[in-house]
Amino acid sequence: MDIEVFATKAELGRAAAERAAAALRSAITGERRARAIAATGASQFEFLDALTATDGVDWSRVEFFHLDEYVGLPEAHPASFRRYLKKRIVARVHPGAFHFIKGEAADPAAECRRVGALLSRAPVDVAFVGIGENGHLAFNDPPADFETEEPYLVVRLDEACRRQQLGEGWFTRLEDVPATAISMSVRQILKSREILCVVPDRRKAEAVRACLEGEVSPLRPASILRRHPRTTLFLDRESASLLKGRAVEGGGGG
């Protein structure tokens, strides 16, 4: 795993976007299409703003997949990740395809199989992910399932995860946060050729420390990224603040 630390989350977002655009351009060679996984959440704002403003990517040849979605939440809800992705990616760059998870599908397990079959048709070139305040990867809360080979699965959200969603302003009450979600599995994320993990803000510092300095464990789901051969972790000064021996001067990477 490569770790880059920046003074601000705006600088982090621009650097991650440059790396993401390079990965997409590299994948689009000859007649190929790039296949990418998109994360959501408040931590991805600066990154997605910078990425969708980047020149030189033929977005018509980019095929996106949805990382996770709440079960039972309609797209019109402010917390819907489909709504988020349509606003922050689709409406801006009009990619060739975007395969969304239908969170309100009558049979969530069948929905996992449907979108999983689409995802499994070819390798994923690059995955954009984050780390939750509880160390989760996608909606794989601790203890995460490190063994399933299913591309998507229905998961229960723990209270720490649900409180994070409340704290980010997506819901007005904890009881409004759904208790279940459809999430891409850990093993499926790790099948991506390259993973870019974007993690700004002080509220993520303890999770970053635990995932980088503790043992690789389902109790720290994002720690598994350390075993992927091409993962880059993008941090700002705040999210890196609890790491031993990590510092940043000015606006450069560390």
C-alpha positions as a printed NumPy array, in Angstrom:
array([[  0.   ,   0.   ,   0.   ],
       [  1.203,   3.484,  -0.878],
       [  0.223,   6.285,   1.505],
       [  0.076,   9.927,   0.45 ],
       [ -0.638,  12.728,   2.911],
       [ -1.705,  16.244,   1.941],
       [ -2.138,  19.442,   3.891],
       [ -5.807,  19.901,   3.005],
       [ -8.626,  17.746,   1.736],
       [ -8.903,  19.959,  -1.349],
       [ -5.304,  19.087,  -2.264],
       [ -6.007,  15.449,  -1.437],
       [ -9.037,  15.488,  -3.722],
       [ -7.104,  16.963,  -6.638],
       [ -4.238,  14.473,  -6.282],
       [ -6.59 ,  11.497,  -6.038],
       [ -8.523,  12.759,  -9.062],
       [ -5.335,  12.999, -11.112],
       [ -4.452,   9.412, -10.222],
       [ -8.009,   8.237, -10.946],
       [ -8.092,   9.97 , -14.329],
       [ -4.747,   8.412, -15.232],
       [ -6.082,   4.954, -14.336],
       [ -9.185,   5.488, -16.474],
       [ -7.205,   6.805, -19.445],
       [ -4.821,   3.849, -19.205],
       [ -7.724,   1.4  , -19.209],
       [ -9.307,   3.015, -22.276],
       [ -6.957,   1.714, -24.946],
       [ -7.877,   0.379, -28.367],
       [-11.526,  -0.596, -28.225],
       [-11.609,  -1.143, -24.473],
       [-13.909,   0.429, -21.927],
       [-12.765,   1.311, -18.443],
       [-14.692,  -0.318, -15.576],
       [-14.774,   1.575, -12.29 ],
       [-16.398,   1.326,  -8.859],
       [-17.649,   4.551,  -7.285],
       [-17.933,   5.296,  -3.564],
       [-20.183,   7.875,  -1.936],
       [-20.385,   9.863,   1.293],
       [-19.275,  13.3  ,   2.46 ],
       [-15.613,  12.231,   2.354],
       [-15.738,  11.909,  -1.431],
       [-17.013,  15.406,  -2.262],
       [-13.684,  17.069,  -3.115],
       [-12.4  ,  14.018,  -4.974],
       [-15.474,  13.669,  -7.185],
       [-15.626,  17.422,  -7.814],
       [-12.031,  17.33 ,  -9.065],
       [-12.419,  14.081, -11.006],
       [-15.493,  15.173, -12.933],
       [-13.749,  18.444, -13.844],
       [-10.736,  16.61 , -15.264],
       [ -9.999,  16.9  , -18.982],
       [ -8.852,  14.064, -21.18 ],
       [-11.116,  11.217, -20.047],
       [-13.504,   9.785, -22.633],
       [-16.366,   9.275, -20.211],
       [-18.496,   7.635, -22.875],
       [-16.155,   4.647, -22.564],
       [-16.331,   4.413, -18.768],
       [-18.66 ,   1.877, -17.15 ],
       [-19.397,   2.513, -13.464],
       [-20.625,   0.182, -10.742],
       [-22.352,   1.146,  -7.539],
       [-20.502,   0.221,  -4.315],
       [-23.423,   0.045,  -1.871],
       [-26.981,   1.197,  -1.182],
       [-29.482,   1.155,   1.679],
       [-32.187,  -1.503,   1.566],
       [-35.672,  -0.014,   1.243],
       [-34.59 ,   3.599,   0.707],
       [-36.204,   5.246,  -2.342],
       [-34.037,   7.155,  -4.77 ],
       [-35.846,  10.396,  -3.925],
       [-34.539,  10.309,  -0.33 ],
       [-31.662,  12.777,   0.321],
       [-29.502,   9.899,   1.627],
       [-29.956,   7.71 ,  -1.459],
       [-26.594,   6.827,  -2.919],
       [-28.175,   6.534,  -6.377],
       [-29.29 ,  10.14 ,  -6.05 ],
       [-25.795,  11.122,  -4.875],
       [-24.061,   9.372,  -7.79 ],
       [-26.462,  10.667, -10.418],
       [-25.918,  14.21 ,  -9.161],
       [-22.141,  14.039,  -8.685],
       [-21.089,  11.786, -11.57 ],
       [-23.809,  11.015, -14.113],
       [-25.189,  14.54 , -14.531],
       [-21.67 ,  15.97 , -14.848],
       [-19.832,  13.611, -17.191],
       [-22.527,  11.288, -18.655],
       [-20.567,   8.013, -18.494],
       [-21.236,   5.243, -20.994],
       [-22.997,   3.152, -18.345],
       [-23.733,   3.239, -14.641],
       [-25.091,   0.096, -13.01 ],
       [-27.06 ,   1.118,  -9.932],
       [-28.206,  -1.006,  -7.017],
       [-31.976,  -0.814,  -6.581],
       [-32.204,  -0.499,  -2.826],
       [-35.967,  -0.741,  -2.742],
       [-36.064,  -3.965,  -4.771],
       [-38.643,  -6.396,  -3.388],
       [-36.008,  -9.139,  -3.044],
       [-32.613,  -7.715,  -1.949],
       [-30.884, -11.086,  -2.41 ],
       [-32.106, -11.259,  -6.003],
       [-30.903,  -7.693,  -6.543],
       [-27.448,  -8.751,  -5.282],
       [-27.415, -11.514,  -7.878],
       [-28.588,  -9.205, -10.675],
       [-25.968,  -6.507, -10.232],
       [-23.344,  -9.097,  -9.291],
       [-23.816, -10.847, -12.622],
       [-23.209,  -7.561, -14.451],
       [-20.107,  -6.84 , -12.411],
       [-18.654, -10.314, -12.947],
       [-18.621, -10.071, -16.744],
       [-15.124,  -8.532, -16.814],
       [-12.409,  -7.279, -14.433],
       [-12.69 ,  -3.899, -12.716],
       [ -9.901,  -1.483, -13.612],
       [-10.11 ,   0.872, -10.659],
       [-12.136,   1.117,  -7.456],
       [-12.733,   4.375,  -5.613],
       [-13.403,   3.636,  -1.942],
       [-13.252,   5.235,   1.502],
       [-12.926,   4.106,   5.112],
       [-15.783,   4.481,   7.579],
       [-15.432,   5.853,  11.084],
       [-15.787,   2.272,  12.332],
       [-13.199,   1.041,   9.819],
       [-15.752,  -0.322,   7.385],
       [-15.019,  -0.892,   3.693],
       [-18.103,  -0.174,   1.603],
       [-20.896,  -1.186,   4.019],
       [-18.945,  -4.172,   5.337],
       [-19.063,  -3.263,   9.024],
       [-16.952,  -5.119,  11.604],
       [-16.724,  -8.044,  11.815],
       [-16.682,  -8.082,   8.013],
       [-16.999, -11.191,   5.889],
       [-13.549, -11.722,   4.364],
       [-14.468, -15.101,   2.876],
       [-17.564, -14.806,   0.673],
       [-16.967, -14.85 ,  -3.063],
       [-20.377, -13.33 ,  -3.79 ],
       [-19.946,  -9.964,  -5.555],
       [-22.708,  -8.321,  -3.485],
       [-24.368,  -9.265,  -0.221],
       [-27.033,  -7.993,   2.152],
       [-25.425,  -6.677,   5.352],
       [-26.62 ,  -5.343,   8.686],
       [-25.315,  -1.901,   9.634],
       [-23.909,  -1.496,  13.132],
       [-24.773,   1.475,  15.329],
       [-21.431,   3.22 ,  14.749],
       [-22.024,   3.157,  11.   ],
       [-25.562,   4.406,  11.36 ],
       [-24.431,   7.199,  13.68 ],
       [-21.876,   8.266,  11.076],
       [-24.651,   8.629,   8.495],
       [-26.63 ,  10.692,  10.994],
       [-23.598,  12.839,  11.819],
       [-22.939,  13.579,   8.158],
       [-26.43 ,  15.057,   7.916],
       [-28.074,  12.492,   5.65 ],
       [-30.803,  11.686,   8.207],
       [-32.558,  13.675,  10.933],
       [-32.887,  10.831,  13.477],
       [-30.904,   7.66 ,  14.158],
       [-34.046,   5.567,  13.868],
       [-34.463,   6.817,  10.295],
       [-31.158,   5.267,   9.196],
       [-31.856,   1.866,   7.591],
       [-30.526,  -1.156,   9.459],
       [-29.62 ,  -3.11 ,   6.318],
       [-27.884,  -2.414,   3.027],
       [-26.629,  -4.079,  -0.126],
       [-22.843,  -3.868,  -0.256],
       [-20.127,  -4.99 ,  -2.594],
       [-18.188,  -7.715,  -0.804],
       [-14.65 ,  -7.315,   0.48 ],
       [-13.24 ,  -9.971,  -1.85 ],
       [-14.942,  -8.365,  -4.83 ],
       [-13.4  ,  -4.976,  -4.03 ],
       [ -9.978,  -6.636,  -3.781],
       [-10.379,  -8.068,  -7.288],
       [-10.026,  -4.543,  -8.707],
       [ -6.777,  -3.993, -10.569],
       [ -6.179,  -0.727,  -8.695],
       [ -7.785,   0.734,  -5.568],
       [ -7.766,   4.432,  -4.675],
       [ -8.877,   5.001,  -1.081],
       [ -9.843,   8.606,  -0.29 ],
       [-10.032,   9.38 ,   3.445],
       [-10.011,  13.008,   4.65 ],
       [-11.085,  14.534,   8.01 ],
       [-10.147,  14.207,  11.668],
       [-13.177,  12.031,  12.407],
       [-11.539,   9.266,  10.346],
       [ -8.153,   9.443,  12.106],
       [ -8.744,   6.64 ,  14.613],
       [-10.078,   4.305,  11.921],
       [ -7.074,   5.072,   9.717],
       [ -4.67 ,   4.39 ,  12.587],
       [ -6.407,   1.107,  13.485],
       [ -6.49 ,  -0.111,   9.893],
       [ -2.85 ,   0.73 ,   9.195],
       [ -1.186,  -0.055,  12.515],
       [ -3.344,  -2.885,  13.878],
       [ -3.512,  -6.447,  12.614],
       [ -5.328,  -7.146,   9.368],
       [ -8.651,  -8.335,  10.737],
       [-12.388,  -8.483,   9.989],
       [-12.708,  -6.274,  13.082],
       [-10.922,  -3.572,  11.059],
       [-12.394,  -4.248,   7.607],
       [-10.394,  -1.665,   5.654],
       [ -7.149,  -3.148,   7.007],
       [ -7.466,  -5.773,   4.248],
       [ -6.446,  -3.098,   1.727],
       [ -2.879,  -3.576,   2.952],
       [ -2.881,  -6.944,   1.175],
       [ -3.82 ,  -5.536,  -2.221],
       [ -0.83 ,  -5.027,  -4.545],
       [ -1.968,  -1.691,  -5.996],
       [ -3.734,   0.361,  -3.35 ],
       [ -3.042,   4.04 ,  -2.738],
       [ -4.403,   5.654,   0.427],
       [ -4.964,   9.411,   0.161],
       [ -5.042,  11.197,   3.531],
       [ -5.095,  14.794,   4.658],
       [ -3.27 ,  16.194,   7.674],
       [ -6.281,  15.554,   9.889],
       [ -6.988,  11.943,   8.948],
       [ -3.27 ,  11.111,   9.228],
       [ -2.875,  12.856,  12.584],
       [ -2.704,   9.685,  14.725],
       [ -0.246,   7.764,  12.546],
       [  3.223,   7.22 ,  13.962],
       [  5.902,   9.088,  12.089],
       [  3.53 ,  10.635,   9.564],
       [  3.677,  14.354,   8.856],
       [  3.149,  16.727,   5.964],
       [  4.76 ,  20.062,   5.259],
       [  2.987,  22.629,   3.106],
       [  0.874,  21.112,   0.353],
       [  2.946,  18.175,  -0.804],
       [  2.368,  14.476,  -0.438],
       [  4.093,  12.428,   2.21 ]])
